[in-house]
Amino acid sequence: MPSPPPLLPPTLLVEALRIRHRLPSGDWMTAVALDRLALEPGGHLALTGASGSGKSSLLSALAGLDRPSDGRVLWGDTDLARLTEPARDRWRRARIGLVFQDFHLVSGLDVLGNILLPARFGGTCARALKPRAMALAARVGLTRPHQPVERLSRGEMQRVAVARALLLSPMILLADEPTASLDAETGNAIGALLIEVARELGSTLVVATHDPWLRQRLGRELRLEAAGLAA
Ligand SMILES: Nc1ncnc2c1ncn2[C@@H]1O[C@H](COP(=O)(O)OP(=O)(O)OP(=O)(O)O)[C@@H](O)[C@H]1O
């Protein structure tokens, strides 16, 4: 069983972070060069910057999905790079709710089945969480919980991805462009919901976004610049 989430989210500290990707040519490019970022427990932060400036790469490192090439990502006293991959997976499942840019929905499952996926992966009883999953589906405006996800519009898929990230009441919420596929009004509603739920839970919230409304509502902003080819 995963360990229960701590009552308070840990402080985030990023130091001398470099994330490099290998290009098909064999060269390396630096996607993120960030000397320092500190975020208090329950803090909210918008990651902004032009397309390709490294927002998704940074979110992946914060979630422990990718190991930094250099530097450290510390959540409290946990240095993610020092954990083995299975330990990092356990750590992430117990603490983090993730909204992926491309949703990562599982076709063949309906709306409810997708929202309940973190329960399955985390070893929590999916049946016990069904009422919460139904409530979250309604809260994000999904009225047909048994609709197969492959028949949803992109905007509806985005709502499923947001509801799924909230299922386990995570202490840390990381969202990659969570309003990008929505019209302005719905995007604002979903953005407001993320902020509201993060406040209710006392969760730390980091959102990569181009959306000026959401950026403003999050209050604090870190603007990334494309770093370029690695030396
Ligand atoms: N796996 C990878 N292999 C090679 N290059 C990559 C990889 N992932 C990202 N990159 C490159 O790293 C840079 C940063 O990409 P990233 O997706 O982090 O930016 P972003 O700010 O999230 O962009 P967008 O706003 O378009 O989603 C880009 O130049 C991208 O092409």
The ligand as an SDF file (V2000), in Angstrom:
LIG
                    3D

 31 33  0  0  0  0  0  0  0  0999 V2000
   12.1590   14.1000  -25.4650 N   0  0  0  0  0  0  0  0  0  0  0  0
   12.6960   15.1420  -26.1200 C   0  0  0  0  0  0  0  0  0  0  0  0
   13.7050   14.9760  -27.0020 N   0  0  0  0  0  0  0  0  0  0  0  0
   14.2620   16.0240  -27.6450 C   0  0  0  0  0  0  0  0  0  0  0  0
   13.8790   17.3020  -27.4580 N   0  0  0  0  0  0  0  0  0  0  0  0
   12.8630   17.5230  -26.5880 C   0  0  0  0  0  0  0  0  0  0  0  0
   12.2250   16.4630  -25.8650 C   0  0  0  0  0  0  0  0  0  0  0  0
   11.2660   16.9950  -25.0670 N   0  0  0  0  0  0  0  0  0  0  0  0
   11.3080   18.3240  -25.2780 C   0  0  0  0  0  0  0  0  0  0  0  0
   12.2580   18.6270  -26.1780 N   0  0  0  0  0  0  0  0  0  0  0  0
   12.6170   19.9780  -26.6470 C   0  0  0  0  0  0  0  0  0  0  0  0
   12.8620   20.7530  -25.4780 O   0  0  0  0  0  0  0  0  0  0  0  0
   12.3790   22.0780  -25.6490 C   0  0  0  0  0  0  0  0  0  0  0  0
   11.3980   22.3850  -24.5340 C   0  0  0  0  0  0  0  0  0  0  0  0
   10.2280   21.5930  -24.7520 O   0  0  0  0  0  0  0  0  0  0  0  0
    8.9900   21.6550  -23.7550 P   0  0  0  0  0  0  0  0  0  0  0  0
    7.9500   20.7460  -24.3030 O   0  0  0  0  0  0  0  0  0  0  0  0
    9.4780   21.4320  -22.3880 O   0  0  0  0  0  0  0  0  0  0  0  0
    8.5510   23.1830  -23.9350 O   0  0  0  0  0  0  0  0  0  0  0  0
    7.1610   23.8910  -23.5770 P   0  0  0  0  0  0  0  0  0  0  0  0
    7.4950   25.2620  -23.0720 O   0  0  0  0  0  0  0  0  0  0  0  0
    6.3600   23.0290  -22.6810 O   0  0  0  0  0  0  0  0  0  0  0  0
    6.4560   23.9830  -24.9990 O   0  0  0  0  0  0  0  0  0  0  0  0
    4.8650   24.1020  -25.3560 P   0  0  0  0  0  0  0  0  0  0  0  0
    4.3690   25.4060  -24.7690 O   0  0  0  0  0  0  0  0  0  0  0  0
    4.8690   24.1100  -26.8660 O   0  0  0  0  0  0  0  0  0  0  0  0
    4.1980   22.8890  -24.7740 O   0  0  0  0  0  0  0  0  0  0  0  0
   11.7590   22.1320  -27.0390 C   0  0  0  0  0  0  0  0  0  0  0  0
   12.7020   22.6850  -27.9300 O   0  0  0  0  0  0  0  0  0  0  0  0
   11.4720   20.6840  -27.3650 C   0  0  0  0  0  0  0  0  0  0  0  0
   11.5330   20.4560  -28.7570 O   0  0  0  0  0  0  0  0  0  0  0  0
  1  2  1  0
  2  3  1  0
  2  7  2  0
  3  4  2  0
  4  5  1  0
  5  6  2  0
  6  7  1  0
  6 10  1  0
  7  8  1  0
  8  9  2  0
  9 10  1  0
 10 11  1  0
 11 12  1  0
 11 30  1  0
 12 13  1  0
 13 14  1  0
 13 28  1  0
 14 15  1  0
 15 16  1  0
 16 17  2  0
 16 18  1  0
 16 19  1  0
 19 20  1  0
 20 21  2  0
 20 22  1  0
 20 23  1  0
 23 24  1  0
 24 25  2  0
 24 26  1  0
 24 27  1  0
 28 29  1  0
 28 30  1  0
 30 31  1  0
M  END
$$$$
